[in-house]
């Protein structure tokens, strides 16, 4: 059985590497050893798995089907071995997260530094994307999104603040020159600094007070795509160019300094905070398990 698993591993390594030389470099097994293992496997199965030429190799139809069936199983084996290692030693490896800009700006700074100090053998890679993504296809171990944008069939756990708000603000000079809006519809007569999604659609401004919900698409001189460029919206608003509407945590420094003043605050209903989500179809990699445990019981 052990020899069969070794031969199967050799096949997967060669198929993924696209050649014996590269597979030998990756696996540490000689090219001749890999070739012999593949020959044994093909003989045992009585079918050719790879097309070989002097310059390259490619999987046959049977080889492609076998590779597709084997890859998830081998991933499970690797995850299981990692989990055993995690129980006997410090968790190690790379944790890949896909998060929206607001989370990268206002949530992760309070979590990642102490997490990395507690787990010095873990490396974290963060990709910032505000659009909907398939985390498995993107190569991420987990994503962070809000409930309405979570992928289906995923396990989700709370992370960061359990309630957040999106608030509206403007510079004192702007309000002095143009007046203070008393109702969300008044913003239709104001210069509003807006966000546009990667699809090209503008982010509608939604206000809620009690059972009343109002959605507007106000005009404005500045339109940007979400991300770190949101800082540009804040700076433009502080310079008196118009009204801005963003996460409360993002606007907090400008509010505290007096550069911006909050308006229409009675229309800013709280909503649920972000969720860390991941697939439950495979055993968790040790870095992700450590991160989940840490977010549940962060150090004082």
GITATA-V201403 format. One record per residue. SS is DSSP state (~ for helix, > for strand, _ for the rest). PHI is phi in radians with two decimals (none if undefined). NEAR is the number of other C-alpha atoms within 12 Angstrom. Layout:
ss	phi	near
SS	PHI	NEAR
SS	PHI	NEAR
This chain:
ss	phi	near
_	none	7
~	-1.09	8
~	-1.13	15
~	-1.10	19
~	-1.13	19
~	-1.10	22
~	-1.18	27
~	-1.10	34
~	-1.06	31
~	-1.10	39
~	-1.04	42
~	-1.09	39
~	-1.10	33
~	-1.16	40
~	-1.11	36
~	-1.22	27
~	-1.37	23
_	1.40	24
_	3.03	30
~	-1.26	36
~	-1.13	26
~	-1.17	21
~	-1.12	27
~	-1.15	24
~	-1.13	17
~	-1.27	20
~	-1.57	22
_	1.41	16
_	-1.76	23
_	-1.11	19
~	-1.05	24
~	-1.16	18
~	-1.14	22
~	-1.16	33
~	-1.09	30
~	-1.16	22
~	-1.10	28
~	-1.16	37
~	-1.06	24
~	-1.09	24
~	-1.14	28
~	-1.12	25
~	-1.13	15
~	-1.14	16
~	-1.54	17
_	1.03	12
_	-2.72	19
_	-1.39	23
_	-1.84	32
>	-2.27	32
>	-1.52	23
>	-2.01	20
_	-2.22	12
_	-1.20	10
_	-1.92	11
_	-2.73	17
>	-2.28	24
>	-2.61	26
>	-1.35	29
_	-1.31	18
~	-1.05	15
~	-1.16	19
~	-1.12	28
~	-1.11	21
~	-1.11	16
~	-1.13	27
~	-1.10	28
~	-1.11	18
~	-1.33	15
~	-1.37	23
~	-0.98	21
~	-1.10	17
~	-1.13	21
~	-1.17	23
~	-1.09	22
~	-1.14	18
~	-1.10	20
~	-1.08	20
~	-1.13	24
~	-1.13	19
~	-1.13	19
~	-1.09	26
~	-1.13	26
~	-1.10	19
~	-1.07	18
~	-1.14	24
~	-1.29	17
~	-1.85	12
_	-2.67	13
_	-1.16	20
_	-1.05	31
_	-2.44	28
>	2.19	27
>	-1.94	27
>	-1.88	33
>	-1.91	27
>	-2.05	35
>	-2.04	36
>	-2.40	39
_	-1.35	31
~	-1.04	30
~	-1.09	35
~	-1.16	38
~	-1.09	31
~	-1.48	28
~	-2.04	28
_	-1.89	30
~	-1.11	30
~	-1.01	17
~	-1.52	19
_	-1.94	28
~	-1.14	32
~	-0.99	20
~	-1.17	19
~	-1.13	30
~	-1.20	27
~	-1.17	16
~	-1.34	23
_	-2.31	28
_	-1.13	19
_	-1.63	20
>	-1.80	27
>	-1.99	25
>	-1.96	29
>	-2.01	23
>	-2.01	27
>	-1.88	26
>	-1.75	27
_	-2.52	28
_	-1.60	29
_	-1.41	27
_	-1.24	25
_	-2.36	26
_	-1.52	27
~	-1.14	28
~	-1.19	21
~	-1.17	13
~	-1.38	19
_	1.57	20
_	-1.42	29
_	-1.39	37
>	-2.75	41
>	-2.21	47
>	-2.23	46
>	-2.58	39
_	-1.60	31
~	-0.93	25
~	-1.26	14
~	-2.08	22
_	-1.34	27
_	-1.23	24
_	-1.30	17
_	1.05	12
>	-2.05	25
>	-1.52	22
>	-2.22	25
>	-2.28	27
>	-1.11	27
_	-2.54	34
_	1.34	33
_	-1.12	23
_	-1.46	17
>	-2.49	21
>	-2.40	24
_	-2.37	29
>	-1.84	32
>	-2.11	34
>	-2.02	42
>	-2.66	44
>	-2.71	43
_	-1.27	34
~	-0.95	27
~	-1.14	22
~	-1.12	28
~	-1.13	28
~	-1.15	14
~	-1.46	16
~	-2.07	20
_	1.58	21
_	-1.73	26
_	-1.06	29
_	-1.78	19
_	-2.57	24
~	-0.92	33
~	-1.16	21
~	-1.09	22
~	-1.16	35
~	-1.13	21
~	-1.81	21
_	-2.04	29
_	-1.43	31
>	-2.05	38
>	-1.71	42
>	-2.05	36
>	-1.88	35
>	-2.23	24
_	-1.25	19
_	-1.08	17
_	-1.26	13
_	1.80	13
_	-1.31	16
>	-1.44	22
_	-1.31	26
_	-1.19	20
>	-1.55	31
>	-2.00	26
>	-2.15	31
>	-2.43	24
>	-2.47	18
_	1.11	12
_	-1.60	9
>	-1.64	14
>	-2.14	16
>	-2.17	21
>	-2.09	19
>	-2.31	22
_	-2.19	26
_	-1.31	29
_	-1.40	25
_	-3.14	24
_	-1.52	20
>	-2.42	26
>	-2.38	27
>	-2.33	27
>	-1.50	26
_	-1.00	33
_	2.37	27
_	-1.12	22
_	-1.16	21
~	-1.04	30
~	-1.04	26
~	-1.13	25
~	-1.09	39
~	-1.11	40
~	-1.12	27
~	-1.14	31
~	-1.15	39
~	-1.11	31
_	-1.41	23
_	1.55	29
_	-1.45	30
_	2.89	42
>	-1.68	47
>	-2.14	49
>	-2.40	41
>	-2.54	38
>	-1.01	33
~	-1.00	32
~	-1.11	27
~	-1.23	35
~	-1.54	36
~	-0.95	25
~	-1.04	19
~	-1.21	28
~	-1.22	27
~	-1.15	14
~	-1.39	13
_	1.56	19
_	-1.17	25
_	-2.25	36
>	-2.10	35
>	-1.31	33
>	-2.31	30
_	0.94	28
~	-1.13	23
~	-1.24	20
~	-1.78	29
_	-1.80	31
_	-1.35	25
_	-1.25	21
>	-2.39	20
>	-1.11	20
_	-1.29	28
_	-1.24	33
>	-2.20	34
>	-1.54	39
>	-2.24	37
>	-2.76	37
>	-1.32	27
_	-1.72	17
_	-1.55	16
_	-2.46	22
_	-1.18	25
_	-1.22	32
_	-1.09	37
~	-0.94	33
~	-1.07	37
~	-1.21	38
~	-1.04	32
~	-1.11	33
~	-1.18	40
~	-1.08	32
~	-1.08	22
~	-1.15	25
~	-1.18	27
~	-1.37	18
_	-2.35	16
_	-1.15	21
_	-1.14	14
_	-1.24	7
